[in-house]
Amino acid sequence: MKRLTHALFGMGISLFIMSRFGEFDQLMIAYSLVFSIFPDLDLSMKHRSALHNVFSALAITSIAAYLSNPLIFSWGLTTMPWIPFFFSSAIAYLSHIFLDILTKSGVALFWPISEKMFRLTSIRYDNRAANFFFSLTGALLILFALV
């Protein structure tokens, strides 16, 4: 899927879920944006393997949320503990993996344990209808989260 689709859908699903649990903070918008597109940093490595797996998703988001929380807390940007930021980031990151599982290429979901590629459909990453649908869904979820 395209980066805009990843950003909108990842932010939307993350913010919507967190707002429904009453754990919403404006700073989560930035966290969800960053981690919804973060997996594509593996373009120069083993793309759809190195950062497109559940192990990377959980490790990177937990470390980032835990380490950044004292800093953003001391700057007065939030009063929330790191755990809601972890969940927000993990949801956004995993949404990226979910969207890529829907494509023809799939992802190595359990890399480095297994290099087997998982996919649910054969949609091309540049399919306009699919990208529009997931982008629109993400935009609507963002609106619902913010109202």
Residue, then its C-alpha position, 0 to 999 in steps of 0.5 A: m500500500k502507499r505511504l499516505t494510505h499507511a499514515l491515514f489508516g494507521m493513525g485512524i485505527s490507533l487514535f480511534i481505539m485509544s480514544r474509545f478506551g479513554e487513553f487519548d492524548q494529542l501527542m499520540i497523533a505524532y506517535s501513530l503517524v511515525f509508527s504507521i510508516f516506520p516499517d518502510l524504513d527497511l526498504s534498503m534492507k530485507h524489505r517486508s522482512a526486517l521491519h515488517n514482522v510482529f517481533s520488530a513491531l512490539a520491540i521497537t514500539s515498546i522501547a520507543a514509548y518507554l524511552s521517550n516518555p520521561l523526556i516528553f513528560s519532563w517537557g510537560l507535553t503529557t502526563m500519561p505513562w508510557i503504556p498508552f503510547f506503546f499501545s498507540s504506536a503498536i496499533a499503528y505499526l501493526s496496521h502497516i503490517f496488516l495492510d501489507i499482508l493484503t498485498k500480493s507480496g505479503v510480509a515475512l510476519f515471523w522474520p527472523i524465525s521464518e522467512k515465509m511470506f504471509r498474504l491474505t489477498s493478491i491486491r497490488y500495493d498501488n491498487r487505487a480502489a484499495n488505497f482509496f478505501f483504506s485512506l478514507t476509512g482511516a480519515l473517518l476513524i481520525l474524525f471519530a476519534l477527535v470528536 
